[in-house]
Amino acid sequence: MKPVEIYTSPMCGFCHAAKRLLNQKGVQFSEVDIWAEPGRKAEMMQRAGGRHTVPQIFVGETHVGGCDELYGLERAGKLDPLLEA
């Protein structure tokens, strides 16, 4: 399975929803809390093509986008193939 990284903040409902989906699927992911590590926000924005909202989700080197995009991939049956190594 490809590594998954998600940039979040603690008060973000969309972040919690995205993490819930990943947890339900048994996907291990690393989380970067930009509230606790504000210096990482610039890194997130660079990787996400200027997007500044959380969550920003990456599967391997692929930028998935936010929570809506993650759930969209799941509904379309495209998330599992993306996660496979």
MOPAC internal coordinates of N, CA, C and O (Angstrom, degrees):
PM7 1SCF
backbone

  N    0.0000 0     0.00 0     0.00 0    0    0    0
  C    1.4513 1     0.00 0     0.00 0    1    0    0
  C    1.5272 1   109.12 1     0.00 0    2    1    0
  O    1.2310 1   121.16 1   -42.91 1    3    2    1
  N    1.3231 1   115.38 1   137.09 1    3    2    1
  C    1.4637 1   120.54 1   179.23 1    5    3    2
  C    1.5271 1   109.85 1   -67.77 1    6    5    3
  O    1.2310 1   120.28 1   -30.11 1    7    6    5
  N    1.3354 1   117.07 1   149.89 1    7    6    5
  C    1.4650 1   118.94 1   177.06 1    9    7    6
  C    1.5286 1   110.45 1   -68.62 1   10    9    7
  O    1.2310 1   121.19 1   -37.76 1   11   10    9
  N    1.3175 1   115.34 1   142.24 1   11   10    9
  C    1.4614 1   121.93 1   179.58 1   13   11   10
  C    1.5177 1   107.82 1  -118.14 1   14   13   11
  O    1.2310 1   121.31 1   -47.33 1   15   14   13
  N    1.3223 1   115.09 1   132.67 1   15   14   13
  C    1.4640 1   120.79 1   178.09 1   17   15   14
  C    1.5208 1   107.70 1  -128.57 1   18   17   15
  O    1.2310 1   120.97 1   -43.83 1   19   18   17
  N    1.3225 1   115.74 1   136.17 1   19   18   17
  C    1.4612 1   120.75 1  -178.68 1   21   19   18
  C    1.5241 1   109.16 1  -132.59 1   22   21   19
  O    1.2310 1   121.34 1   -52.60 1   23   22   21
  N    1.3202 1   115.03 1   127.40 1   23   22   21
  C    1.4657 1   122.21 1   175.75 1   25   23   22
  C    1.5288 1   106.87 1   -91.25 1   26   25   23
  O    1.2310 1   120.38 1   -50.80 1   27   26   25
  N    1.3223 1   116.88 1   129.20 1   27   26   25
  C    1.4530 1   122.02 1  -173.55 1   29   27   26
  C    1.5189 1   111.74 1  -138.99 1   30   29   27
  O    1.2310 1   121.75 1    -4.99 1   31   30   29
  N    1.3360 1   114.26 1   175.01 1   31   30   29
  C    1.4560 1   122.19 1   164.84 1   33   31   30
  C    1.5333 1   106.39 1  -140.20 1   34   33   31
  O    1.2310 1   120.12 1   -27.57 1   35   34   33
  N    1.3312 1   117.38 1   152.43 1   35   34   33
  C    1.4664 1   120.13 1  -170.37 1   37   35   34
  C    1.5232 1   115.75 1   -66.01 1   38   37   35
  O    1.2310 1   119.26 1   153.58 1   39   38   37
  N    1.3143 1   119.01 1   -26.42 1   39   38   37
  C    1.4681 1   120.65 1  -176.25 1   41   39   38
  C    1.5300 1   112.83 1   -96.34 1   42   41   39
  O    1.2310 1   119.92 1  -167.67 1   43   42   41
  N    1.3038 1   117.76 1    12.33 1   43   42   41
  C    1.4633 1   123.07 1  -174.10 1   45   43   42
  C    1.5299 1   111.03 1   -93.74 1   46   45   43
  O    1.2310 1   120.57 1   -68.24 1   47   46   45
  N    1.3160 1   116.52 1   111.76 1   47   46   45
  C    1.4621 1   121.11 1   178.54 1   49   47   46
  C    1.5190 1   112.74 1   -63.91 1   50   49   47
  O    1.2310 1   120.33 1   143.82 1   51   50   49
  N    1.3418 1   116.97 1   -36.18 1   51   50   49
  C    1.4622 1   120.02 1   178.43 1   53   51   50
  C    1.5290 1   110.75 1   -66.72 1   54   53   51
  O    1.2310 1   120.37 1   145.94 1   55   54   53
  N    1.3226 1   116.89 1   -34.06 1   55   54   53
  C    1.4687 1   120.98 1   176.48 1   57   55   54
  C    1.5136 1   110.17 1   -63.46 1   58   57   55
  O    1.2310 1   120.79 1   134.88 1   59   58   57
  N    1.3337 1   116.10 1   -45.12 1   59   58   57
  C    1.4688 1   120.45 1   179.54 1   61   59   58
  C    1.5200 1   110.65 1   -63.15 1   62   61   59
  O    1.2310 1   119.98 1   139.87 1   63   62   61
  N    1.3354 1   117.64 1   -40.13 1   63   62   61
  C    1.4670 1   121.12 1   179.65 1   65   63   62
  C    1.5280 1   110.96 1   -65.48 1   66   65   63
  O    1.2310 1   120.21 1   138.18 1   67   66   65
  N    1.3248 1   117.19 1   -41.82 1   67   66   65
  C    1.4634 1   120.82 1   179.22 1   69   67   66
  C    1.5282 1   110.53 1   -64.45 1   70   69   67
  O    1.2310 1   120.56 1   135.70 1   71   70   69
  N    1.3210 1   116.54 1   -44.30 1   71   70   69
  C    1.4675 1   120.12 1   178.98 1   73   71   70
  C    1.5261 1   111.01 1   -65.35 1   74   73   71
  O    1.2310 1   120.34 1   144.05 1   75   74   73
  N    1.3303 1   116.95 1   -35.95 1   75   74   73
  C    1.4655 1   121.13 1   178.06 1   77   75   74
  C    1.5353 1   110.12 1   -61.26 1   78   77   75
  O    1.2310 1   120.23 1   134.03 1   79   78   77
  N    1.3372 1   117.17 1   -45.97 1   79   78   77
  C    1.4627 1   120.10 1   179.00 1   81   79   78
  C    1.5248 1   110.86 1   -61.14 1   82   81   79
  O    1.2310 1   120.49 1   133.41 1   83   82   81
  N    1.3297 1   116.67 1   -46.59 1   83   82   81
  C    1.4615 1   119.88 1   179.53 1   85   83   82
  C    1.5300 1   111.05 1   -61.18 1   86   85   83
  O    1.2310 1   120.43 1   137.64 1   87   86   85
  N    1.3300 1   116.78 1   -42.36 1   87   86   85
  C    1.4669 1   120.09 1   178.45 1   89   87   86
  C    1.5215 1   111.57 1   -64.25 1   90   89   87
  O    1.2310 1   119.82 1   138.92 1   91   90   89
  N    1.3307 1   117.94 1   -41.08 1   91   90   89
  C    1.4654 1   121.55 1   178.57 1   93   91   90
  C    1.5200 1   111.68 1   -61.69 1   94   93   91
  O    1.2310 1   120.66 1   147.94 1   95   94   93
  N    1.3218 1   116.35 1   -32.06 1   95   94   93
  C    1.4540 1   120.95 1   179.29 1   97   95   94
  C    1.5270 1   112.04 1   -85.64 1   98   97   95
  O    1.2310 1   120.28 1   177.46 1   99   98   97
  N    1.3319 1   117.07 1    -2.54 1   99   98   97
  C    1.4619 1   120.92 1  -179.99 1  101   99   98
  C    1.5224 1   113.11 1    74.48 1  102  101   99
  O    1.2310 1   120.43 1  -155.78 1  103  102  101
  N    1.3290 1   116.79 1    24.22 1  103  102  101
  C    1.4618 1   121.60 1  -178.87 1  105  103  102
  C    1.5230 1   109.15 1   -87.11 1  106  105  103
  O    1.2310 1   120.97 1   -54.97 1  107  106  105
  N    1.3185 1   115.75 1   125.03 1  107  106  105
  C    1.4613 1   119.36 1   173.58 1  109  107  106
  C    1.5160 1   107.74 1   -82.96 1  110  109  107
  O    1.2310 1   120.42 1   -40.38 1  111  110  109
  N    1.3231 1   116.80 1   139.62 1  111  110  109
  C    1.4540 1   120.52 1  -178.60 1  113  111  110
  C    1.5140 1   109.33 1  -144.97 1  114  113  111
  O    1.2310 1   121.79 1   -24.57 1  115  114  113
  N    1.3230 1   114.17 1   155.43 1  115  114  113
  C    1.4564 1   119.29 1   172.51 1  117  115  114
  C    1.5196 1   106.92 1  -100.82 1  118  117  115
  O    1.2310 1   121.57 1   -37.08 1  119  118  117
  N    1.3181 1   114.60 1   142.92 1  119  118  117
  C    1.4605 1   121.18 1  -175.74 1  121  119  118
  C    1.5201 1   109.89 1  -118.16 1  122  121  119
  O    1.2310 1   121.05 1   -45.54 1  123  122  121
  N    1.3137 1   115.59 1   134.46 1  123  122  121
  C    1.4627 1   122.08 1   175.20 1  125  123  122
  C    1.5245 1   106.43 1  -114.23 1  126  125  123
  O    1.2310 1   120.91 1   -69.93 1  127  126  125
  N    1.3189 1   115.86 1   110.07 1  127  126  125
  C    1.4621 1   121.80 1   179.27 1  129  127  126
  C    1.5284 1   107.90 1   -86.59 1  130  129  127
  O    1.2310 1   120.64 1   -75.39 1  131  130  129
  N    1.3453 1   116.37 1   104.61 1  131  130  129
  C    1.4688 1   118.78 1  -176.70 1  133  131  130
  C    1.5212 1   112.27 1   -73.11 1  134  133  131
  O    1.2310 1   120.09 1   168.71 1  135  134  133
  N    1.3263 1   117.43 1   -11.29 1  135  134  133
  C    1.4621 1   120.93 1   173.24 1  137  135  134
  C    1.5319 1   108.86 1   -73.57 1  138  137  135
  O    1.2310 1   120.91 1   136.01 1  139  138  137
  N    1.3286 1   115.86 1   -43.99 1  139  138  137
  C    1.4668 1   120.96 1  -179.85 1  141  139  138
  C    1.5257 1   111.71 1   -78.63 1  142  141  139
  O    1.2310 1   120.32 1   152.02 1  143  142  141
  N    1.3421 1   117.00 1   -27.98 1  143  142  141
  C    1.4575 1   122.32 1  -179.03 1  145  143  142
  C    1.5341 1   109.22 1  -126.80 1  146  145  143
  O    1.2310 1   119.92 1  -108.46 1  147  146  145
  N    1.3395 1   117.75 1    71.54 1  147  146  145
  C    1.4629 1   120.01 1  -174.01 1  149  147  146
  C    1.5298 1   114.19 1   -60.18 1  150  149  147
  O    1.2310 1   119.96 1   155.63 1  151  150  149
  N    1.3107 1   117.69 1   -24.37 1  151  150  149
  C    1.4573 1   120.47 1   177.65 1  153  151  150
  C    1.5134 1   113.49 1   -65.85 1  154  153  151
  O    1.2310 1   120.14 1   162.14 1  155  154  153
  N    1.3173 1   117.33 1   -17.86 1  155  154  153
  C    1.4685 1   121.52 1  -178.82 1  157  155  154
  C    1.5258 1   112.53 1   -83.58 1  158  157  155
  O    1.2310 1   120.01 1   170.58 1  159  158  157
  N    1.3450 1   117.59 1    -9.42 1  159  158  157
  C    1.4656 1   119.65 1  -179.46 1  161  159  158
  C    1.5243 1   110.87 1   -63.56 1  162  161  159
  O    1.2310 1   119.80 1   139.27 1  163  162  161
  N    1.3148 1   117.98 1   -40.73 1  163  162  161
  C    1.4675 1   121.08 1   178.40 1  165  163  162
  C    1.5257 1   110.24 1   -61.66 1  166  165  163
  O    1.2310 1   120.46 1   140.12 1  167  166  165
  N    1.3178 1   116.73 1   -39.88 1  167  166  165
  C    1.4697 1   121.84 1   176.64 1  169  167  166
  C    1.5248 1   109.90 1   -60.34 1  170  169  167
  O    1.2310 1   120.62 1   133.44 1  171  170  169
  N    1.3424 1   116.41 1   -46.56 1  171  170  169
  C    1.4592 1   121.39 1   179.36 1  173  171  170
  C    1.5217 1   110.54 1   -59.35 1  174  173  171
  O    1.2310 1   120.72 1   133.01 1  175  174  173
  N    1.3335 1   116.22 1   -46.99 1  175  174  173
  C    1.4619 1   120.14 1  -177.92 1  177  175  174
  C    1.5248 1   111.64 1   -63.27 1  178  177  175
  O    1.2310 1   119.97 1   141.14 1  179  178  177
  N    1.3144 1   117.66 1   -38.86 1  179  178  177
  C    1.4531 1   120.53 1   177.76 1  181  179  178
  C    1.5211 1   110.51 1   -64.05 1  182  181  179
  O    1.2310 1   120.60 1   133.12 1  183  182  181
  N    1.3190 1   116.46 1   -46.88 1  183  182  181
  C    1.4668 1   120.83 1  -179.38 1  185  183  182
  C    1.5263 1   111.76 1   -66.25 1  186  185  183
  O    1.2310 1   120.48 1   147.97 1  187  186  185
  N    1.3398 1   116.69 1   -32.03 1  187  186  185
  C    1.4686 1   121.81 1  -174.56 1  189  187  186
  C    1.5288 1   112.62 1   -95.51 1  190  189  187
  O    1.2310 1   120.01 1  -162.77 1  191  190  189
  N    1.3058 1   117.59 1    17.23 1  191  190  189
  C    1.4491 1   120.38 1   176.85 1  193  191  190
  C    1.5176 1   114.23 1    64.88 1  194  193  191
  O    1.2310 1   120.64 1  -146.00 1  195  194  193
  N    1.3351 1   116.38 1    34.00 1  195  194  193
  C    1.4588 1   121.32 1   176.87 1  197  195  194
  C    1.5204 1   114.66 1    95.34 1  198  197  195
  O    1.2310 1   119.78 1   171.64 1  199  198  197
  N    1.3081 1   118.03 1    -8.36 1  199  198  197
  C    1.4697 1   118.92 1   177.75 1  201  199  198
  C    1.5207 1   109.60 1   -64.48 1  202  201  199
  O    1.2310 1   121.23 1   -42.32 1  203  202  201
  N    1.3277 1   115.25 1   137.68 1  203  202  201
  C    1.4620 1   119.25 1  -174.84 1  205  203  202
  C    1.5206 1   113.56 1  -118.07 1  206  205  203
  O    1.2310 1   120.05 1   179.48 1  207  206  205
  N    1.3228 1   117.52 1    -0.52 1  207  206  205
  C    1.4591 1   120.59 1  -179.70 1  209  207  206
  C    1.5265 1   110.28 1   -94.87 1  210  209  207
  O    1.2310 1   121.21 1   -23.20 1  211  210  209
  N    1.3028 1   115.28 1   156.80 1  211  210  209
  C    1.4615 1   120.96 1   176.11 1  213  211  210
  C    1.5268 1   108.66 1  -109.52 1  214  213  211
  O    1.2310 1   120.09 1   -26.35 1  215  214  213
  N    1.3199 1   117.43 1   153.65 1  215  214  213
  C    1.4577 1   126.93 1    -1.36 1  217  215  214
  C    1.5228 1   112.24 1   -78.87 1  218  217  215
  O    1.2310 1   121.47 1   -23.53 1  219  218  217
  N    1.2995 1   114.79 1   156.47 1  219  218  217
  C    1.4625 1   122.85 1   166.59 1  221  219  218
  C    1.5203 1   105.48 1  -122.42 1  222  221  219
  O    1.2310 1   121.07 1   -55.28 1  223  222  221
  N    1.3228 1   115.56 1   124.72 1  223  222  221
  C    1.4609 1   121.64 1  -169.71 1  225  223  222
  C    1.5190 1   109.53 1  -118.01 1  226  225  223
  O    1.2310 1   121.62 1   -44.74 1  227  226  225
  N    1.3294 1   114.50 1   135.26 1  227  226  225
  C    1.4573 1   122.00 1   178.46 1  229  227  226
  C    1.5169 1   109.05 1  -126.26 1  230  229  227
  O    1.2310 1   121.06 1   -46.06 1  231  230  229
  N    1.3228 1   115.57 1   133.94 1  231  230  229
  C    1.4674 1   122.22 1   173.33 1  233  231  230
  C    1.5185 1   105.63 1  -115.80 1  234  233  231
  O    1.2310 1   121.20 1   -69.78 1  235  234  233
  N    1.3229 1   115.30 1   110.22 1  235  234  233
  C    1.4538 1   118.75 1  -170.45 1  237  235  234
  C    1.5221 1   107.69 1    60.57 1  238  237  235
  O    1.2310 1   120.30 1    52.06 1  239  238  237
  N    1.3190 1   117.02 1  -127.94 1  239  238  237
  C    1.4655 1   121.26 1   178.17 1  241  239  238
  C    1.5252 1   111.97 1   -94.45 1  242  241  239
  O    1.2310 1   120.13 1  -179.20 1  243  242  241
  N    1.3338 1   117.35 1     0.80 1  243  242  241
  C    1.4626 1   121.62 1  -177.35 1  245  243  242
  C    1.5166 1   110.98 1   -86.45 1  246  245  243
  O    1.2310 1   120.84 1   -54.52 1  247  246  245
  N    1.3220 1   116.01 1   125.48 1  247  246  245
  C    1.4619 1   120.80 1   175.08 1  249  247  246
  C    1.5232 1   107.71 1   -83.45 1  250  249  247
  O    1.2310 1   120.58 1   -67.35 1  251  250  249
  N    1.3245 1   116.50 1   112.65 1  251  250  249
  C    1.4606 1   121.75 1   179.76 1  253  251  250
  C    1.5195 1   110.24 1   -76.96 1  254  253  251
  O    1.2310 1   120.60 1   139.78 1  255  254  253
  N    1.3228 1   116.47 1   -40.22 1  255  254  253
  C    1.4546 1   122.26 1  -174.71 1  257  255  254
  C    1.5104 1   109.09 1   116.28 1  258  257  255
  O    1.2310 1   120.96 1    40.07 1  259  258  257
  N    1.3214 1   115.76 1  -139.93 1  259  258  257
  C    1.4513 1   120.99 1  -177.89 1  261  259  258
  C    1.5124 1   113.02 1  -103.83 1  262  261  259
  O    1.2310 1   121.23 1    18.89 1  263  262  261
  N    1.3109 1   115.26 1  -161.11 1  263  262  261
  C    1.4615 1   122.15 1  -176.90 1  265  263  262
  C    1.5317 1   111.84 1   -62.02 1  266  265  263
  O    1.2310 1   120.25 1   134.79 1  267  266  265
  N    1.3276 1   117.13 1   -45.21 1  267  266  265
  C    1.4637 1   120.05 1  -178.96 1  269  267  266
  C    1.5206 1   111.24 1   -59.99 1  270  269  267
  O    1.2310 1   120.44 1   137.93 1  271  270  269
  N    1.3212 1   116.77 1   -42.07 1  271  270  269
  C    1.4620 1   120.31 1   179.42 1  273  271  270
  C    1.5260 1   111.09 1   -66.64 1  274  273  271
  O    1.2310 1   120.43 1   140.87 1  275  274  273
  N    1.3376 1   116.79 1   -39.13 1  275  274  273
  C    1.4681 1   120.65 1   178.45 1  277  275  274
  C    1.5260 1   110.32 1   -61.00 1  278  277  275
  O    1.2310 1   120.31 1   131.51 1  279  278  277
  N    1.3389 1   117.00 1   -48.49 1  279  278  277
  C    1.4588 1   120.37 1   179.60 1  281  279  278
  C    1.5254 1   111.17 1   -66.69 1  282  281  279
  O    1.2310 1   120.18 1   146.69 1  283  282  281
  N    1.3309 1   117.26 1   -33.31 1  283  282  281
  C    1.4605 1   120.74 1   176.44 1  285  283  282
  C    1.5219 1   111.85 1   -62.62 1  286  285  283
  O    1.2310 1   120.60 1   137.31 1  287  286  285
  N    1.3292 1   116.47 1   -42.69 1  287  286  285
  C    1.4618 1   120.40 1   176.09 1  289  287  286
  C    1.5191 1   110.78 1   -61.79 1  290  289  287
  O    1.2310 1   120.55 1   139.09 1  291  290  289
  N    1.3239 1   116.56 1   -40.91 1  291  290  289
  C    1.4662 1   120.77 1   179.71 1  293  291  290
  C    1.5303 1   110.02 1   -63.18 1  294  293  291
  O    1.2310 1   120.16 1   132.28 1  295  294  293
  N    1.3315 1   117.29 1   -47.72 1  295  294  293
  C    1.4734 1   120.86 1  -179.57 1  297  295  294
  C    1.5289 1   111.92 1   -61.86 1  298  297  295
  O    1.2310 1   120.47 1   145.09 1  299  298  297
  N    1.3325 1   116.70 1   -34.91 1  299  298  297
  C    1.4580 1   121.19 1  -178.69 1  301  299  298
  C    1.5301 1   112.91 1   -82.28 1  302  301  299
  O    1.2310 1   120.56 1   177.82 1  303  302  301
  N    1.3494 1   116.54 1    -2.18 1  303  302  301
  C    1.4633 1   119.77 1  -178.78 1  305  303  302
  C    1.5232 1   113.20 1    74.61 1  306  305  303
  O    1.2310 1   120.02 1  -160.60 1  307  306  305
  N    1.3304 1   117.57 1    19.40 1  307  306  305
  C    1.4613 1   121.05 1  -176.66 1  309  307  306
  C    1.5233 1   114.07 1  -103.77 1  310  309  307
  O    1.2310 1   119.99 1   172.54 1  311  310  309
  N    1.3349 1   117.63 1    -7.46 1  311  310  309
  C    1.4628 1   119.34 1  -177.28 1  313  311  310
  C    1.5225 1   111.43 1   -72.65 1  314  313  311
  O    1.2310 1   120.04 1   133.21 1  315  314  313
  N    1.3215 1   117.52 1   -46.79 1  315  314  313
  C    1.4643 1   119.96 1  -178.58 1  317  315  314
  C    1.5258 1   112.48 1   -58.79 1  318  317  315
  O    1.2310 1   119.64 1   132.71 1  319  318  317
  N    1.3621 1   118.29 1   -47.29 1  319  318  317
  C    1.4734 1   117.30 1   177.42 1  321  319  318
  C    1.5351 1   112.86 1   -61.32 1  322  321  319
  O    1.2310 1   120.02 1   145.01 1  323  322  321
  N    1.3325 1   117.57 1   -34.99 1  323  322  321
  C    1.4506 1   120.78 1   178.81 1  325  323  322
  C    1.5359 1   110.79 1   -65.61 1  326  325  323
  O    1.2310 1   120.79 1   142.43 1  327  326  325
  N    1.3196 1   116.10 1   -37.57 1  327  326  325
  C    1.4640 1   120.30 1  -178.39 1  329  327  326
  C    1.5240 1   113.23 1   -71.91 1  330  329  327
  O    1.2310 1   120.47 1   153.48 1  331  330  329
  N    1.3277 1   116.70 1   -26.52 1  331  330  329
  C    1.4714 1   120.12 1  -177.03 1  333  331  330
  C    1.5126 1   110.81 1   -65.96 1  334  333  331
  O    1.2310 1   122.10 1   -37.86 1  335  334  333
  N    1.3086 1   113.58 1   142.14 1  335  334  333
  C    1.4771 1   118.47 1  -179.37 1  337  335  334
  C    1.5098 1   111.06 1   -75.28 1  338  337  335
  O    1.2310 1   120.10 1   180.00 1  339  338  337

